């Protein structure tokens, strides 16, 4: 004999309803995590520091130009080269901008992700005619940090 369940007012949720609610919740959670991603926000703040550092170096170069009526002689023409760290004894192919430290900038800033023991700054400089370009090739999130004046 087959048991027949009475038809009436059934309480509860169907499996489809539960799966739909779980899908919507998981979608909202993934969007929230992506929007609040700590690594992305840290990368954005490091890029902002790079932008400020590049601007500070360029401003110091132009203050030197105003006072001395010439650019620092160590700035390369044609091919960009890395700027040497202020306290580095050996620049190892990087260019020194120590003429700027003290009067124009306290110290040459370094990339926020660079090791403290590095001799370079991971900031690059080049002269094209009377225009100077300072860039930060270590920028994250696909951004380009470079200023030309």
Secondary structure, DSSP 8 states (H G I E B T S, - for coil): -------S---S--HHHHHHHHHHHHHHHHHHHHHT-HHHHHHHHHHHHHHHHHHHHHHHHHHHHHHHSS--TTS-BSS-EEEE-TT-S--TT-B--TTTBTTTBSS----TTS-TT-SEEEEEEEEETTEEEEEETT--TT--EEEE-
